[in-house]
Amino acid sequence: MVTAALKRSGLPLYRQLSALLEKDLDGGKYPPGSRLPTDAEFSAAHGVSMITARAAMRVLLDKRRIVRYPGKGTFVRADEDIRAEWGLGSIADLVVTGLQSRLVLLHRSLERAPEWVAEKFSLPRGSKVYRFRTARESRGERFTIADIYQPLHIGRLITEADLRHGARQNRLLISLVQEKTGIRAHDIHQWMSAALADREAAKELGIAQGQPLLLAERDYYSADGKLIQTGRSRYRVDHYRYQMSFSRFLAG
């Protein structure tokens, strides 16, 4: 029977289990260099199949949190320079990033919409929107900053207190939109490109100005096709990479 800890989220079970195990690693339950329980033991402890347990361990392998030695078992990596690596290929990846990092609100304001934002929301020039500049941190290191824009009827409902509430710092901003308005994100469009850190981004991320960044632009749409949130996130690439997982190989 699946444990309660793995039933509260709509994420795939293997993603939930990997996030739970990584939290145990970060919390010191399994110290660096220690031997982990077997896949069968994790499977039994959390009430999931062996396939799910192995998939969860594969996530931790891909993130370089663990190592496996044939005939010996699975061990927690002892490297002192281990840094998180985030997947950006699906909504599940974004939610896992939220679960395993801390949201920091840098700025919230009502301001004139940049031209590209006004165009997306089909607003007249000079219209105002709410802008949220946020950052995410993992193990004391800031790895991304984002400028997120919402229309007036949505942004006014989300306060600074909401974003600084401890229980909400491990969630995505769009989940708070859903909580406050009842409007669910039905479709997400994402574009990826390269960018260079300007002075402000470099300062916020603790990197050199001009350093390469991974730029992600995302639009969130409701079920009736209305844009409810747009934004641009900048990711450090010196210790973080764009990671995708494919479940099937299609031969030509």
N, C-alpha and C positions, 0 to 999 in steps of 0.2 A: 504494500500500500504506500503510495507516495506520501511523504511527510508534509505537514502543514506548511513548513517553510518554503516548499516548492510549489504550492498551490495558489499563492496569493498574487501571482503575476501571470500575464498572458504570454510571457517569453517561452520559447522552447525549453523543455526540461533540461537538456544538456547545458544550455546557456545559464539557466538558473543555478544548476549544480556547480558549474565552473566558477560563477560569481561567488557562491557560498564558500567553495573551497579556497578561492583566492582571498576572501575575507579572513578565513582561518589562518592562511599563511601570513597575511599582514598583521594579524592579531597575536602571532607567536604560538598558536596552538601546535604548529609543526615548524620547529626552528630550522634555519638553514643547515643543510647537510643531513637532516633526519630522514628516516625511511617512512614513506607513506603507506597507509593500508592498501591492500590490493583492490583492483577494480571490482572483484566479487564482493569484497567487504564494503566498499562504498555503495555498491548496488544494493546490498541487503540493508545497510544502515539508513538509506534514503528512500527505499522502496521504489527504485527505478530499475529498468532493465540493464543488462550488461552492455548493450549497445549504447545506451544513454550515458552510462558511467564512462565508457571508453571515449565517447565523443567529448565529454567534459574534460577528460584528461588531455585529449588532443588540443583543446583550446589552451590549456596551461602550458603544454609543450610548445605550441606556436608562439606563445608570449614569453617563452624562455623562463618560466617560473619553476619548472621541474625538469629533471632528466631521468631517463629510463635506461637501465642496464639489463640486458637479457640474462636471465638466471639469477639476478640479484634483487631486482625490484625497482621501485620508483622513489626518487629522492628529491628533496627540496634543493634547488640550486643554491649554492653558497656564495655565488658571485656578489661582491659588494656593489657592483655597478649596474645591477639589474634595473631596467626602467620599463615602465608599462608601454605596451604597444596596442593601439586601438584599431579595431575594425570599423570601417565606415561604409561598408557595402550594403547594409540593410538597416531597417528600423530597430531590429533586435540588437544590432551592434551599437547603435546610438543609446539604447536604453541601458545596455550593460555598461557603457562608458559612464553614464549617469550614476549607476549603482556603485561603481568602483572609484568615483572621484567626488570632489566637493565643489559645489557651485559657489562662486564669489561674485556678488553684485558690485560692480565698479561705479556704475552711473545709471540713473533712471531719469528721463526727462521727456517733456512734451515739446517737440520742436518741428520746424519745417521739414517736410519729407525731402530727402535727396531725390534728384530727378528720376533715378532708376527705381526708387521705392514708389514714388507717386505713379509712375507708369504701370508698375505691377498691380497696384491697388486701384488703378483707373481713377485717380484723384486729380482735381485741378491743380495747376501749379501754385505753390504757396500754401497748400493744405498742410495741416499738422498731423503728426502721428506720434505714438509713443516709441521711444528708443530705449532699449536696455543694453548696456554694455556689460557683458559678463565674462568671467574667466573660469577655468576649471583647473583644479590642482589635484595631484596624486603624490603621496609620500613627500609632501612639502614642496613639490616642484610644480610650477604653473606650466601647463603644456598647450593651452589654447585660449584664445580670446574671441569673443563674438559680438557683433552688433546685430541685435534682433529688433525688428520693427513690427508693431501691431496697430491696427486702426483704433480710432478713439473709443468706440463702444466696447472694445476688448481690453485695451491697455489701461483704461481708467480703473478697471476692476482689480488690477494686480498691483499691490503696494510693495514698497521696499521691505516692510515687515514680513510679507509673504515669502519673499526670496531669501530673507535672512533667518527664517525659521529652520532650526536644525534638521527636522524630519524631512524638509523639502530640499535640502541641499544635495541630496543624492538622486534628484529627479531632473527630467528635462523641463524646460520652461513651457513647452507645449502641453505637458501633462497638467501643469497648473492652469493653463487656459481651459482645458477640458473640465477641470474641477470647478473653476469659477463660473464658467458660462454654460456648461453642459454641451458645448459644441465639440464634437470629436474630429480629430484629424483623420480623414479618410484616405487621402492620397498625398504623397510626398514626392516632389521633384527635386533632384539633386544634380548639381554640376560641380566638377572638380577641375582645378587649374593650379598653376604655380603663381607665386607672388613673392615679392621682396618685402622684408620688414621695414616699415617706415619708422621714424623716430619714436612715435607714440607706442606702436606695437612692440618695438625692440625694448622699450623701457618696461612695459607691462610683462613681457615674457622673459626678461633678463637675458637678452641675447644682443648681438651686435646689429646695428642698423645695416640694412642691405642683405641680411642673411636670408636664404631661401625659406619660404613657408609653403605649406599646402593650404590652398584656399578652397573652401566648400561653401557653395551657395545653395540654400534650401528654401523651397516654398511649400507651405502646408495648406491643403485645401479641405474644406468640409465636404460632406456627402453630396451637397447640392452644388458643388463646384466653386464655392466662394473662397477666395484667398483669406486665410485668417492669421497667417504669420509668415514673414519672410526674414531672411538674415544671411549674413556672411560670417563664417568662422575661419580663423587662421590658426593652423596647427604647426607646432615646431616639427621639423623633420630631422634634426640632428640626433634625436633619440627616439623618435616616433615614426611610424611608417603607415602607409595606407595598406590595409590588410583585407583581403576578401577570401571567402571559402566557397568552393563549388562542390555541390553534392553529386554531380553527374558529369561525365565526360561524353560529349557528343562527337562521334567520329563522322568525318565528311564522306 
